[in-house]
Amino acid sequence: LAALRKFARLARAALRLGALSTPVMLTAPLGRYERTRDLWWRYFLWSTHAAGPTAIKLAQWASSREDRFPKEFCDRFAHLQDDAPAHA
């Protein structure tokens, strides 16, 4: 019974992360157009916040690596360095 509960929690977390990340991936081409770029980046940032502290920590790290990630990504997510939401 404990293993089943653990599996259910894991499955629920995977579905939640999939529900948050799939729209970001499917709408990624919108980030290329000037008219929709800002909206797409705001949604990407929102979904990162909604995904939780681990995703935020990963984005903090990634935004500090301009040698590995696009400058626009680093600029958009840089505020996470100082302004990350508190978590319990």
C-alpha positions as CSV (number, residue, x, y, z in Angstrom):
1,L,0.0,0.0,0.0
2,A,2.9,2.4,0.8
3,A,4.5,1.7,-2.5
4,L,1.2,2.4,-4.3
5,R,0.9,5.8,-2.5
6,K,4.5,6.7,-3.4
7,F,3.9,5.8,-7.0
8,A,0.7,7.8,-7.1
9,R,2.5,10.9,-5.7
10,L,5.3,10.5,-8.3
11,A,2.7,10.1,-11.1
12,R,0.8,13.2,-9.9
13,A,4.0,15.2,-9.8
14,A,5.1,14.0,-13.3
15,L,1.6,14.9,-14.7
16,R,1.8,18.4,-13.1
17,L,5.2,19.1,-14.5
18,G,4.1,17.8,-17.9
19,A,1.1,20.0,-17.8
20,L,3.2,23.0,-17.0
21,S,6.0,22.4,-19.5
22,T,4.1,21.1,-22.5
23,P,2.5,24.4,-23.4
24,V,5.9,26.1,-23.1
25,M,7.4,23.7,-25.5
26,L,4.5,23.7,-28.0
27,T,4.4,27.5,-28.1
28,A,8.1,28.0,-28.3
29,P,7.9,29.2,-31.9
30,L,5.9,32.2,-30.6
31,G,9.1,33.4,-28.8
32,R,10.6,34.2,-32.2
33,Y,8.0,36.8,-33.2
34,E,8.2,40.3,-31.9
35,R,4.4,40.5,-31.2
36,T,4.3,37.4,-29.0
37,R,7.8,37.2,-27.6
38,D,7.1,39.0,-24.3
39,L,3.9,37.0,-23.7
40,W,5.7,33.8,-24.3
41,W,8.6,34.7,-22.0
42,R,6.2,35.7,-19.2
43,Y,4.4,32.4,-19.5
44,F,7.8,30.6,-19.4
45,L,8.7,32.4,-16.3
46,W,5.3,31.8,-14.7
47,S,5.5,28.1,-15.4
48,T,8.9,28.0,-13.9
49,H,7.6,29.6,-10.7
50,A,4.6,27.2,-10.7
51,A,6.9,24.2,-11.1
52,G,8.3,24.8,-7.7
53,P,11.6,25.5,-5.9
54,T,13.7,22.9,-7.8
55,A,12.8,24.5,-11.2
56,I,13.5,27.9,-9.8
57,K,16.9,26.8,-8.5
58,L,17.7,25.3,-11.9
59,A,16.6,28.6,-13.7
60,Q,18.7,30.6,-11.2
61,W,21.7,28.5,-12.1
62,A,21.0,28.6,-15.9
63,S,20.4,32.4,-15.9
64,S,23.9,32.9,-14.5
65,R,25.5,30.9,-17.3
66,E,25.6,33.3,-20.3
67,D,28.3,31.1,-21.8
68,R,25.8,28.2,-22.0
69,F,22.4,29.8,-22.5
70,P,21.0,32.5,-24.7
71,K,21.4,36.1,-23.5
72,E,17.7,36.7,-23.6
73,F,17.0,33.8,-21.4
74,C,19.7,34.9,-18.9
75,D,18.3,38.5,-18.9
76,R,14.7,37.4,-18.5
77,F,15.4,35.0,-15.6
78,A,18.2,37.0,-13.9
79,H,15.7,38.5,-11.4
80,L,15.4,35.1,-9.9
81,Q,18.9,35.6,-8.5
82,D,17.6,38.2,-6.0
83,D,13.8,38.0,-6.3
84,A,13.0,34.3,-6.0
85,P,9.7,33.6,-4.2
86,A,10.1,32.1,-0.7
87,H,9.1,28.5,-0.2
88,A,8.3,26.4,2.8
